[in-house]
């Protein structure tokens, strides 16, 4: 139980138990049974009121982005997502980064829309996430179960991996956003390569693991301006023409998503990995 130190002005009531308020220039989300009942914009919740939980959003960018979310996300679903965040914080006994109110809710909104349209994004780092973030993944599975019951949707295993990354990020002051981005880009790249070669890549194969690892480190190098050289560029272009052409398209995907330039050295290394997939077709 927490006692309000100041009067709060209601911005929005999500449901009977969750309200968004403003207090001392900060956006706050209050949780308490009945606190939102019949509350309208501009109503006052008095200083001294006891509530179950308070989340604050103080960063200006987060305040702006959260307001945008409120305008695009259904009130009922917004309240449901906030209940999930409350559950996560309570379950771990930790205060989570305020970024989770934007990152996780935005992800869940689009994940539900995708799945309702039968559009599944494969999570290529699922095994790695399950291994590295055991606590977060276990909680993410519970979250997926809650979503399944609420939305009457079947949530694939890979989504639990993405949610686990958001939870881990919130526990570490939002420091994992790139990993989430890399996972989604890698999934898109794999899908493109499969289409270009007209194959289904064996996700348990060593070639897949190698390519995935290489792709991840490629993106990290690009984002940190680390250059590598490949003295065999001309040989690779000549010998692996098909794979090099596919690698150039992969580079365009990475460039578009990360807004960076991919050097020929990186493209040629990717071509070598793609060639392994191509050769597997001939066996």
Buried (B, 14 or more C-beta within 10 A) or exposed (E): EEEBEBBBEBBBBBBBBBBBBEBEEEBBBBBBEEBBEEBEEEBEBEEEBEBBBBBBBEBEEBBEBBBEBBEEBEEEBBBBBBBBBBBBBEEBEEEBBBBBBBBBBBBBBEBBEEBEEEEBBBBBBBBBBBEBBEEBBBBBBBBBEBBEEBBEBEBBEBBBBBBBBBBBBBBEEBEBEEBBBBBBBBBBBBBBBEEBBEEEBEEEEEBBBEBBEBBBBBBEBBEEEEEEEBEEBEEBBEEBEEBBBBBBEBBEBBEEBBEEEBBBBBBBBBBBBBBBBBEBEEE
